[in-house]
Amino acid sequence: MKFRTTMIIAAGVVALAACNKKSPAENNAASVESNANNEAENVTAAGENQASNIMNTAENKAGAVKNEAKNEAADIKNEGKNEAAAMKNSASNSSSNTTETKTTTKTEKK
Protein backbone atom coordinates (compact mmCIF):
# COMPACT_ATOMS: atom_id res chain seq x y z
CA MET A 1 0.00 0.00 0.00
CA LYS A 2 2.81 2.35 0.84
CA PHE A 3 4.48 1.58 -2.46
CA ARG A 4 1.30 2.28 -4.34
CA THR A 5 0.74 5.61 -2.57
CA THR A 6 4.32 6.60 -3.27
CA MET A 7 3.88 5.75 -6.95
CA ILE A 8 0.68 7.81 -7.18
CA ILE A 9 2.37 10.79 -5.56
CA ALA A 10 5.38 10.43 -7.85
CA ALA A 11 3.11 10.27 -10.90
CA GLY A 12 1.31 13.40 -9.74
CA VAL A 13 4.59 15.26 -9.29
CA VAL A 14 5.75 14.20 -12.75
CA ALA A 15 2.43 15.31 -14.24
CA LEU A 16 2.69 18.70 -12.54
CA ALA A 17 6.23 19.12 -13.74
CA ALA A 18 5.17 18.30 -17.28
CA CYS A 19 2.36 20.87 -17.15
CA ASN A 20 4.67 23.65 -16.00
CA LYS A 21 7.24 23.11 -18.73
CA LYS A 22 7.15 25.64 -21.52
CA SER A 23 7.96 24.82 -25.06
CA PRO A 24 10.86 26.58 -26.79
CA ALA A 25 8.35 28.61 -28.78
CA GLU A 26 6.68 29.79 -25.56
CA ASN A 27 10.07 30.67 -24.06
CA ASN A 28 11.01 32.64 -27.20
CA ALA A 29 7.66 34.44 -27.19
CA ALA A 30 8.08 35.36 -23.52
CA SER A 31 11.60 36.60 -24.23
CA VAL A 32 10.44 38.72 -27.18
CA GLU A 33 7.64 40.21 -25.09
CA SER A 34 10.00 40.96 -22.22
CA ASN A 35 12.51 42.61 -24.56
CA ALA A 36 9.77 44.70 -26.15
CA ASN A 37 8.58 45.86 -22.73
CA ASN A 38 12.15 46.80 -21.75
CA GLU A 39 12.68 48.73 -24.98
CA ALA A 40 9.37 50.55 -24.52
CA GLU A 41 10.37 51.54 -20.99
CA ASN A 42 13.76 52.75 -22.26
CA VAL A 43 12.15 54.86 -24.99
CA THR A 44 9.71 56.33 -22.48
CA ALA A 45 12.52 57.15 -20.05
CA ALA A 46 14.64 58.71 -22.81
CA GLY A 47 11.68 60.82 -23.96
CA GLU A 48 10.99 62.00 -20.44
CA ASN A 49 14.67 62.89 -19.94
CA GLN A 50 14.78 64.80 -23.21
CA ALA A 51 11.57 66.67 -22.37
CA SER A 52 13.00 67.53 -18.96
CA ASN A 53 16.20 68.83 -20.55
CA ILE A 54 14.22 70.94 -23.02
CA MET A 55 12.13 72.40 -20.20
CA ASN A 56 15.22 73.21 -18.14
CA THR A 57 16.89 74.89 -21.11
CA ALA A 58 13.74 76.88 -21.84
CA GLU A 59 13.46 77.94 -18.20
CA ASN A 60 17.10 79.04 -18.21
CA LYS A 61 16.60 81.04 -21.40
CA ALA A 62 13.42 82.59 -20.05
CA GLY A 63 15.24 83.53 -16.86
CA ALA A 64 18.03 85.14 -18.85
CA VAL A 65 15.54 87.16 -20.89
CA LYS A 66 13.76 88.29 -17.72
CA ASN A 67 17.04 89.33 -16.13
CA GLU A 68 18.09 91.21 -19.23
CA ALA A 69 14.75 93.04 -19.33
CA LYS A 70 15.01 93.93 -15.62
CA ASN A 71 18.53 95.26 -16.12
CA GLU A 72 17.47 97.32 -19.12
CA ALA A 73 14.48 98.71 -17.22
CA ALA A 74 16.75 99.62 -14.30
CA ASP A 75 19.15 101.38 -16.68
CA ILE A 76 16.28 103.38 -18.20
CA LYS A 77 15.01 104.37 -14.73
CA ASN A 78 18.48 105.44 -13.64
CA GLU A 79 18.99 107.43 -16.82
CA GLY A 80 15.66 109.17 -16.26
CA LYS A 81 16.56 109.98 -12.66
CA ASN A 82 19.92 111.36 -13.75
CA GLU A 83 18.35 113.55 -16.42
CA ALA A 84 15.72 114.80 -13.97
CA ALA A 85 18.41 115.59 -11.42
CA ALA A 86 20.41 117.43 -14.08
CA MET A 87 17.36 119.48 -15.02
CA LYS A 88 16.69 120.31 -11.38
CA ASN A 89 20.29 121.35 -10.90
CA SER A 90 20.18 123.43 -14.05
CA ALA A 91 16.96 125.10 -12.97
CA SER A 92 18.32 125.68 -9.49
CA ASN A 93 21.49 127.24 -10.88
CA SER A 94 19.46 129.40 -13.23
CA SER A 95 17.24 130.63 -10.38
CA SER A 96 20.27 131.29 -8.24
CA ASN A 97 21.93 133.31 -11.00
CA THR A 98 18.77 135.34 -11.58
CA THR A 99 18.46 136.12 -7.90
CA GLU A 100 22.10 137.18 -7.70
CA THR A 101 21.73 139.39 -10.75
CA LYS A 102 18.66 141.13 -9.30
CA THR A 103 20.38 141.62 -5.97
CA THR A 104 23.48 143.02 -7.63
CA THR A 105 21.46 145.35 -9.81
CA LYS A 106 19.50 146.73 -6.89
CA THR A 107 22.66 147.25 -4.88
CA GLU A 108 24.41 149.07 -7.74
CA LYS A 109 21.51 151.46 -8.23
CA LYS A 110 21.66 152.64 -4.65
Long-range contacts (C-beta under 8 A, 24 or more apart in sequence): none
